[in-house]
Amino acid sequence: MSASAPGSSRTEHDLLGDRDVPAAAYYGIHTLRAVENFPITGTPISAYPDLVTALASVKQAAALANRDLDLLDDRKVDAIVQACEEIRAGQWHDHFVVDVIQGGAGTSTNMNANEVIANRALELLGHDKGDYKHLHPLEDVNAGQSTNDVYPTAVKVALQLAAERLLQAMDVLREAFAGKAEEFADILKMGRTQLQDAVPMTLGQEFAAYAVMLEEDRARLAEACALIREINLGGTAIGTGLNAHPNYPGLACSHLSIITGIPLAVAGDLVEATQDMGAFVQLSGVLKRIAVKLSKTCNDLRLLSCGPRAGLAEINLPPVQAGSSIMPGKVNPVIPEVVNQIAFEVIGNDVTVTFAAEAGQLQLNAFEPVIAHSLLKSIGHLSAGCLTLAERCVTGITANREHLARLVGQSIGLATALNPYIGYEQATAVAQEALTTGASVHDLVLAKGLLTQERLREILHPDNLARPHTRTAATVEA
């Protein structure tokens, strides 16, 4: 079956009959039918390189396990392994063409991988693509396997690979916020609750909180990743291990751990593991948590920087592009805005994962493709969002020091700090008069003789306003 002539084809056969497949294609008839059946998103599985790499890793591990068990001869295994290693190195990804969303619980994805690996292995053995009597996509590449253990295992490996990059991106953003926290450590400002003046804090404390939130979410993501490292490879169709050697699960898992560098483990009950989507739901929930908190942080950045003359204007976001086609000089907070939109998408993806996981029936969940698509998309976009926010926004933020100091001096929130020293009623009266007259709390307290200048200066020192501190037993001065 020559594949040399441009535009030529080869004939392949399946249970539905014969079809002509492009001679140059590494995929085969099963993939061809899937491409025709699922013109859904226009996004092929090759759009997720981690998934293609994971599929090749699983097939490589399976081949090595089958050789250990004397179920595949060395020549075939060597060719399959080399084909898989080439795919893992980035080759042949453009032949992974089935739509990421498909019916069949991922069968089309598994078939696509089997055919690409088989046809490349045939070339390595000196045969034409499609000459399956020498090495077969199902008899050899898929030996001891089912879509129902290959696909979820590959998805979990892909998610682990992608999550590692998200963890790194989150750490870059955390460091950016931590750097700003240190830079702004001495800048006093007013904290706010319900968008009303509350009590003083430092701008550094505000930014440090964002860094702490990211570190907490990194810990939760690492915990969720630990759950997806339990795989059902070797369970075949429904977890009973039909057509797989009893020693195959452990051997395949061991090889896969070595190939990927991920400490994988065989699930204790493969029947349960084949139908249970709990680890995906858990991971999706953590991604939603990250998205929600990132979005809240971006809301804060947009609010704190609003202005530049008619808003809070406490900080300045770095200008990255013109903000309007009609308003000259306008600059918008476009980086926080794009991260907000990523968050909205991730939250929606979590709903999709939830419904897909719930819709499973009996021994299999047929909706893993949309789960994989949703999770990989969420992780990828969150990773890009964290890096973009860090590099294009947070590292360039500056503070309006004089403006912040002026706001603190004018705020009636200072009355709260004076409450332990002049009493709640006196503090309330001062606050109300300050609000009515526009006079500062500081000046009113001095004018009424409630505190001395020296004592007031001590109480309102930034170190005392923004942090817990001890005070003398005499709380109220005459």
C-alpha positions in Angstrom: 0.0 0.0 0.0 2.1 2.9 -1.3 1.7 6.3 0.3 4.2 8.1 -1.9 1.9 9.9 -4.4 0.5 13.3 -3.3 -3.3 13.1 -2.8 -3.2 9.3 -2.9 -5.1 7.1 -0.4 -5.0 3.7 1.2 -8.0 1.5 1.9 -8.8 0.5 5.5 -11.5 -1.7 6.9 -13.6 -1.7 10.0 -16.9 -3.2 11.2 -18.9 -0.7 9.0 -16.9 -1.5 5.8 -14.1 0.0 3.8 -13.0 3.6 3.6 -10.2 5.5 1.8 -7.8 7.2 4.2 -5.2 9.8 3.0 -2.0 7.9 2.3 0.1 10.4 4.2 -2.1 10.3 7.3 -0.8 8.4 10.4 -4.4 8.1 11.6 -6.7 5.4 10.2 -10.3 4.5 9.5 -11.6 4.8 13.1 -10.2 8.3 13.3 -11.6 9.2 9.9 -15.1 8.3 11.0 -14.7 10.2 14.3 -13.7 13.3 12.5 -16.8 13.0 10.3 -19.1 12.2 13.3 -17.9 14.9 15.7 -17.6 18.3 14.0 -18.4 20.0 17.3 -15.9 22.5 18.7 -13.3 22.7 15.9 -10.7 22.0 18.6 -8.8 18.8 18.0 -7.2 16.9 20.8 -3.8 18.1 19.5 -4.8 21.5 20.9 -3.9 19.9 24.3 -0.3 18.7 23.9 -0.3 17.4 27.4 -3.2 15.0 26.5 -1.4 13.8 23.4 1.8 13.3 25.4 -0.1 11.5 28.1 -1.7 9.1 25.6 1.7 8.3 24.1 3.1 7.7 27.6 0.2 5.3 28.5 0.7 3.4 25.3 4.5 3.2 25.8 3.9 1.9 29.4 1.4 -0.7 28.2 3.8 -2.0 25.5 6.6 -2.3 28.1 4.3 -4.1 30.5 3.2 -6.5 27.8 6.8 -7.2 26.9 7.5 -8.0 30.6 4.7 -10.5 30.4 5.9 -12.0 27.1 2.7 -10.8 25.4 4.4 -8.7 22.7 7.6 -9.5 20.9 10.6 -7.2 21.2 10.5 -6.0 17.6 7.0 -4.7 18.0 7.6 -3.2 21.4 10.7 -1.4 20.3 8.8 0.2 17.3 5.8 1.2 19.5 8.1 2.6 22.2 10.1 4.7 19.6 6.9 6.0 18.0 5.6 7.0 21.5 8.8 8.7 22.4 8.7 10.7 19.2 5.1 11.8 20.0 6.2 12.7 23.5 9.0 14.8 22.0 6.4 16.8 20.0 6.2 14.9 16.7 3.1 13.8 14.9 0.7 15.8 17.1 -1.0 17.2 14.0 -2.3 13.7 13.3 -4.3 13.7 16.5 -7.3 15.2 14.8 -10.5 14.0 16.5 -12.6 16.7 18.2 -11.9 17.0 21.9 -15.7 16.7 22.6 -16.9 13.3 21.2 -19.4 10.6 22.0 -18.1 7.2 23.1 -16.4 8.0 26.4 -13.1 8.8 24.6 -13.0 5.8 22.3 -12.3 8.0 19.3 -9.3 9.6 21.1 -8.0 6.1 22.1 -8.4 4.9 18.5 -6.7 8.0 17.1 -3.7 7.3 19.4 -3.6 3.6 18.5 -3.6 4.3 14.8 -1.0 7.1 14.8 1.4 5.0 17.0 0.8 1.8 14.9 1.4 3.5 11.6 4.5 5.3 12.7 5.7 2.0 14.2 5.0 0.3 10.9 7.2 2.8 9.1 10.0 2.2 11.7 9.7 -1.5 10.9 10.0 -0.8 7.2 6.3 -1.3 6.2 3.7 1.0 4.7 1.1 2.8 6.8 -2.0 0.7 7.0 -0.2 -2.6 6.5 -1.6 -3.8 9.8 -0.8 -7.5 9.4 2.7 -6.6 10.6 1.6 -4.5 13.6 -2.0 -3.8 14.5 -3.5 -0.7 16.2 -5.9 -2.8 18.3 -4.2 -6.2 18.6 -0.8 -4.8 19.5 -0.8 -1.1 20.4 -4.0 -1.5 22.4 -3.1 -4.9 23.9 -4.4 -5.5 27.4 -6.3 -2.2 27.3 -9.7 -0.5 26.9 -10.6 3.1 26.2 -12.2 3.0 29.7 -8.8 2.6 31.4 -6.5 4.3 28.9 -8.5 7.5 28.5 -9.1 8.4 32.1 -5.5 7.5 32.9 -4.2 9.7 30.1 -6.5 12.5 31.2 -5.1 12.3 34.7 -1.5 12.4 33.5 -2.3 15.3 31.3 -4.0 17.2 34.1 -1.0 16.6 36.4 1.4 17.9 33.7 -0.8 21.0 33.2 -1.3 21.5 36.9 2.4 21.7 37.5 2.6 24.7 35.2 -0.3 26.3 37.0 1.4 25.8 40.4 4.5 27.5 39.0 2.4 30.4 37.5 0.6 30.9 40.8 4.0 31.1 42.5 5.2 33.7 40.1 2.1 35.8 40.9 2.4 35.2 44.6 6.0 36.5 44.5 4.9 39.5 42.6 2.3 40.4 45.2 4.8 39.6 48.0 7.3 41.9 46.4 4.8 44.7 46.3 3.8 44.0 49.9 7.4 44.6 51.0 7.7 47.7 48.8 4.5 49.2 50.3 5.1 48.1 53.9 5.4 51.6 55.2 2.5 53.2 53.4 -0.5 53.8 55.7 -4.0 53.8 54.1 -7.6 53.3 55.1 -9.0 49.8 55.1 -12.6 49.5 54.0 -15.5 47.2 54.9 -18.7 47.3 52.8 -16.9 50.0 50.8 -17.0 52.3 53.8 -14.0 53.6 55.8 -13.1 51.1 58.4 -9.7 51.3 60.2 -6.2 52.1 59.0 -3.8 49.4 57.6 -0.8 49.5 55.4 -0.9 49.1 51.6 1.7 46.4 52.2 -0.7 44.4 54.4 -3.3 44.6 51.6 -1.0 43.2 49.0 0.5 40.6 51.4 -3.1 39.2 51.8 -3.2 38.5 48.1 0.1 36.7 48.3 -1.2 34.6 51.2 -4.4 33.7 49.4 -2.4 32.4 46.4 -0.2 30.3 48.6 -3.3 28.8 50.3 -4.8 27.9 46.9 -1.5 26.4 45.7 -1.7 24.1 48.7 -5.2 23.1 47.9 -4.3 22.5 44.2 -1.4 20.2 45.3 -3.8 18.2 47.4 -6.3 17.8 44.5 -3.4 16.7 42.3 -2.6 13.9 44.7 -6.0 12.5 44.1 -5.7 12.4 40.4 -2.5 10.3 40.7 -4.6 7.2 41.4 -5.3 5.5 38.1 -7.4 2.6 36.8 -5.0 1.4 34.1 -5.4 -2.4 33.9 -9.1 -2.4 34.7 -10.0 -2.6 31.0 -13.7 -2.2 30.1 -15.4 -1.9 33.5 -12.6 -2.5 36.1 -12.7 -6.3 36.2 -9.4 -6.5 34.2 -10.9 -8.7 31.4 -8.3 -9.6 28.8 -5.5 -8.1 30.9 -2.8 -10.2 32.7 -3.2 -10.1 36.5 0.2 -8.5 36.8 -0.4 -6.0 34.1 -1.8 -3.2 36.2 1.1 -3.0 38.5 3.7 -3.3 35.7 2.0 -0.7 33.5 1.6 1.7 36.4 5.3 1.3 37.3 6.4 2.0 33.8 4.1 4.9 33.4 5.4 6.5 36.6 9.0 6.2 35.3 8.1 7.6 31.9 6.2 10.6 33.2 8.1 11.2 36.4 4.7 11.2 38.2 4.3 9.0 41.3 1.2 7.2 40.1 -0.7 4.4 42.0 -3.1 1.7 40.9 -6.5 2.3 42.5 -7.5 -0.2 45.2 -10.7 -1.1 43.5 -10.6 -0.8 39.7 -14.4 -1.2 39.3 -15.0 1.8 41.5 -12.1 3.8 39.9 -13.5 3.2 36.4 -16.8 4.8 37.1 -15.9 7.4 39.8 -15.3 11.0 38.7 -14.8 12.3 42.2 -11.1 13.3 41.7 -12.1 15.4 38.6 -14.9 17.0 40.6 -12.5 17.8 43.4 -9.9 19.3 41.1 -12.6 21.3 39.3 -13.8 22.7 42.6 -10.2 23.8 43.5 -9.8 25.5 40.2 -13.1 27.3 40.8 -11.8 28.4 44.2 -8.6 29.8 42.6 -10.7 31.5 40.0 -13.1 33.1 42.5 -10.2 34.5 44.6 -8.2 35.7 41.7 -11.3 37.5 40.4 -11.9 39.1 43.8 -8.3 40.3 43.8 -8.7 41.8 40.3 -11.9 43.5 41.4 -9.8 45.1 44.2 -7.1 46.2 41.8 -9.6 47.8 39.5 -11.4 49.6 42.4 -8.2 50.8 44.1 -6.9 52.2 40.8 -10.1 53.7 39.6 -9.8 57.3 38.6 -7.3 58.8 37.9 -9.0 62.0 39.2 -12.5 61.0 40.1 -12.0 57.7 41.8 -10.1 56.1 44.7 -6.8 56.4 42.8 -4.8 54.8 45.7 -2.7 52.8 43.3 -1.7 53.1 39.6 -1.8 50.1 37.3 0.8 50.2 34.6 -0.7 51.5 31.3 -0.5 48.8 28.6 -2.7 50.1 25.8 -5.0 52.9 24.9 -8.4 52.5 26.5 -10.8 54.2 24.2 -11.5 55.0 20.6 -13.3 58.1 21.6 -11.9 59.3 24.9 -8.3 60.6 24.5 -5.9 59.7 27.2 -8.2 57.0 28.8 -6.4 53.9 30.1 -8.4 50.9 31.2 -7.5 48.1 33.7 -7.4 45.6 30.9 -5.2 43.0 32.5 -7.4 42.5 35.6 -10.4 42.5 33.3 -9.1 39.6 31.3 -8.3 37.7 34.4 -11.9 38.3 35.6 -13.2 36.8 32.4 -10.9 33.8 32.8 -12.5 33.3 36.2 -16.0 33.5 34.8 -15.1 30.8 32.3 -13.5 28.5 35.0 -16.6 28.8 37.1 -18.8 27.8 34.2 -16.4 24.9 33.4 -16.9 23.7 37.0 -20.6 23.6 36.4 -20.0 21.5 33.2 -17.7 19.1 35.1 -20.3 18.7 37.9 -23.1 17.8 35.5 -20.9 15.5 33.4 -19.7 13.7 36.5 -23.2 13.3 37.9 -24.5 12.0 34.5 -22.4 8.8 34.7 -24.4 5.5 34.7 -23.5 2.2 36.2 -19.9 1.1 35.4 -18.8 4.0 33.2 -19.1 7.7 32.7 -19.5 8.4 29.0 -18.9 12.1 29.4 -15.2 12.2 30.3 -14.3 14.0 27.1 -16.1 17.2 28.2 -14.7 16.8 31.7 -11.2 16.6 30.2 -11.8 19.6 27.8 -13.2 21.7 30.7 -10.4 21.0 33.1 -7.5 21.3 30.7 -9.0 24.6 29.4 -9.4 25.9 32.9 -5.9 25.0 34.0 -4.4 26.4 30.8 -6.2 29.7 31.0 -5.6 30.1 34.7 -1.9 29.5 34.1 -1.8 32.2 31.4 -3.9 34.5 33.5 -1.6 34.3 36.5 1.5 35.0 34.4 -0.1 37.8 32.6 -1.4 39.4 35.8 2.0 39.2 37.4 4.1 40.4 34.4 1.8 42.9 32.8 0.2 44.4 35.9 1.3 43.6 39.5 5.0 44.2 39.0 4.4 47.6 37.6 1.9 48.9 40.2 2.8 52.1 42.0 1.3 53.8 45.1 0.0 57.3 45.4 1.6 57.9 48.8 0.6 61.5 49.4 -3.0 60.8 48.4 -3.2 57.8 50.7 -1.8 59.8 53.6 -4.4 62.6 52.9 -7.2 60.1 52.9 -6.1 58.6 56.2 -5.9 62.1 57.8 -9.4 63.0 56.6 -11.1 59.7 57.5 -13.5 59.4 60.4 -12.2 55.9 60.7 -9.5 57.2 62.9 -12.1 57.6 65.6 -12.1 53.8 66.0 -8.4 53.9 66.9 -9.2 56.5 69.6 -12.1 54.5 71.1 -10.0 52.8 73.8 -8.6 56.1 74.9 -11.5 58.6 74.8 -14.4 56.1 75.1 -17.1 55.0 72.6 -19.4 58.0 73.1 -16.8 60.6 72.8 -15.3 58.9 69.7 -18.8 58.7 68.2 -19.4 62.4 68.8 -16.1 63.3 67.3 -16.7 61.1 64.3 -20.2 62.7 63.7 -18.8 66.2 64.0 -16.0 65.4 61.7 -18.4 64.1 59.1 -20.7 67.1 59.5 -18.1 69.9 59.5 -15.4 68.4 57.4 -12.9 68.9 60.2 -10.4 66.1 60.8 -10.7 63.7 63.7 -7.2 64.7 64.8 -7.9 68.4 65.0 -11.3 67.9 66.8 -9.7 65.7 69.5 -7.0 68.3 70.2 -9.5 71.2 70.1 -11.7 69.4 72.6 -8.8 68.6 74.9 -9.5 64.9 74.8 -5.9 64.0 74.3 -2.6 65.7 74.3 -0.7 66.3 71.1 2.0 63.9 72.2 -0.4 61.2 73.2 -2.4 61.6 70.0 0.8 61.4 67.9 1.7 58.1 69.7 -1.8 56.6 69.2 -1.9 57.5 65.6 1.6 56.2 64.7 1.4 53.8 61.8 2.9 51.0 63.8 0.1 51.3 66.3 -2.7 51.9 63.8 -2.0 48.9 61.5 -0.9 46.2 64.0 -1.9 44.8 67.4 -0.1 46.6 70.3 -0.3 46.8 74.0 -1.5 50.0 75.9 -1.5 51.2 79.4 -4.4 50.4 81.8 -5.6 54.0 81.8 -7.7 54.0 78.7 -9.7 57.2 78.9 -8.1 60.6 79.4 -10.0 63.4 81.0 
